Amino acid sequence: MDWELLADQPLGQKLIKKGFWLYFFTMIIAPAGYIIKVIVSNTLSVEDVGIFYSVLGFITLISIYHDLGLTEALQYFLPKYRIEKKYNSFKTITIITLLAQVTIGIGIACLMYFGADRLAINHFRSPEAAGIIKTLCWYFIWINFLQVFASIFISFQDTISNNLLEFFKSYAVLIFTIFFWTGHTLTTRNFALWWISWLGIALIAGIIIIWKKYWHAFKKGSCIWDTSLIKKQFKYALRVFLWANIWSLLGQVDQQMIINILGPEAAGYYTNFFSLLLLYSVIVAPILSLTFPLVTELITKNHHQQFKEFQNILYKYFSVFALSIWWLFFAFWPEIASIFFGTKFIYSGQLLAYTSPFLILNVLFIINFGILAWLGKVKARVKVLLVALIANIILNFLLLYIFKIWLPGAIIAMIIGWGLLRWGSFRIIQKHQKIVFDWMFLLKNTGIIIILSTIYSLYKEIFIINNDIYRWHNITYFIVALMFYYCIIWAINYKDIRSLTKEIKTIRKQ
């Protein structure tokens, strides 16, 4: 069972085995989320889509206040206490986190429930939002328990258990969405209702997994009132809370300012644009989600050389991946928007084209912030985020409200924010953990990617007809084009991919 808790499992085995399970579940779960949004976008109006996802974003924004940063602190300290066999500390911080989340969560949910009508009129500019807010308040309460379960799974790099909970969520929502869609009764109200339908199944599954796989570790310790332990936990949590507060604001401020200033229709276009923009995260997010507890373990065990090699691998290969996505978006933005959400959301695709050249900034600053977390530079992350957040809010207000540039104004604000995040985080990293970057590798791939994308852009109309009637026809040709595109890139980089395999094997031997 100790082997299962991953205190001594070789890094190379983790990268291979857990990487496989991460991508396996991602390939299963990610399509469900996009199918849900595709059905909703093709059934409801642009305004209804904007209202629902703006409310959901608001709930996500408020959720950072329900545990005051204790969840991420739990993810940080649990692996340390498990490796050091401090079972009393292990059990104590888990219980403290659960109690804090549930207590604060219920209080915030009550405030939102009784203030729903005022929020709907004054912020979301639609009375219909009130019912959605009240329904999702229950989601807000019960999700607290699952977040503690997920923190335990993430801390021990238990990718299977953590993703099972997400699997139950995605497919329960998908099943009920299809049920109402086929019955021609899908509305924002019942869609919100079934957004919480998966919680019962996931909670039962989470309790069973905790009981079978981790309860023996909890039984080894006792819940103790250790002032220094609790102070340490809350001190780290407070820094994380400041970070999470600013990060969540940065992620949601555009959507919330858009619906407040421009209204539900603009919010509908923006939320689907952002979903298209994050398509690349299907590949990027799984491996990055594993790196935080994994590298925490490396640093705890003083394996600094492995840490250095690992971060250079991330920078090298994810940079090229970001470039490849940029040019795909540039070549196929109208087709991508219409394939996913229908031609009524074609403007979402146009916003995607505006943003795609700057996607590499997004990928690189995410990696940078992961590195800062591994180095324990929580305060530094907060400072960089705060600068970007203030700039983003000021620019959104000026461009949307004063100069009335409409949605391109929000895009400009977001891109400038990315630039500030990339520059600020990279400057700090270079002082502590210098990144070695392979510029020739980047230039070589940039050339081949530009050539392929230009060819696609010039000749795509021979095969693709941008009309809702031809959606399945377009999907087929787009998948073929996508496979050919990445096969060429893979062939060009065959030697480097073999080198990557050797690098991972070297890390494993070390």
Secondary structure, 3 states (H helix, E strand, C coil): CCCCCCCCCCHHHHHHHHHHHHHHHHHHHHHHHHHHHHHHHHHCCHHHHHHHHHHHHHHHHHHHHCCCCHHHHHHHHHHHHHHCCCHHHHHHHHHHHHHHHHHHHHHHHHHHHHCHHHHHHHCCCCCCHHHHHHHHHHHHHHHHHHHHHHHHHHHCCCHHHHHHHHHHHHHHHHHHHHHHHHCCCCCHHHHHHHHCCCHHHHHHHHHHHHHHHHHHHHHCCCCCCCHHHHHHHHHHHHHHHHHHHHHHHHHHHHHHHHHHHCCHHHHHHHHHHHHHHHHHHHHHHHHHHHHHHHHHHHHHCCCHHHHHHHHHHHHHHHHHHHHHHHHHHHHHHHHHHHHHHCHHHHHHHHHHHHHHHHHHHHHHHHHHHHHHHHCCCHHHHHHHHHHHHHHHHHHHHHHHHHCCCCHHHHHHHHHHHHHHHHHHHHHHHHHHCCCCCCHHHHHHHHHHHHHHHHHHHHHHHHCCCCCHHHHHHHHHHHHHHHHHHHHHHHHHCHHHHHHHHHHHHHHHHC
